[in-house]
Amino acid sequence: MPKKRKQKNVRRTTGKGGNYRPTKKGAGMTRKGVKAYRKANPGSKLKTAVTGKVKKGSKAAKRRKSYCARSAGQMKKFPKAAKNPNSRLRQARRRWKC
């Protein structure tokens, strides 16, 4: 009798388990998705995107600056995504206000 294989957890943007924002809405994880991830991974410090106005030098401003620096590196590594204004990378950077 053959063993059953476990299905891989597929990342979806919509439907059941749709914890990722669609590309047209700025990519990234939803608040619900972050909550689900933190429940599944106790001790996690995952947070949603910094999208609003922030005070200069605040924790949120530092998180944004850090994300923008990291994603700028991704822009270099993936030039095809960097050129496409509808790529998840570009949309997420727009949402973070990079």
Summary of the structure (lengths in Angstrom):
residues: 98
radius of gyration: 16.2
end to end distance: 54.5
largest distance: 63.1
contacts: 217
relative contact order: 0.14
helix: 47%
strand: 2%
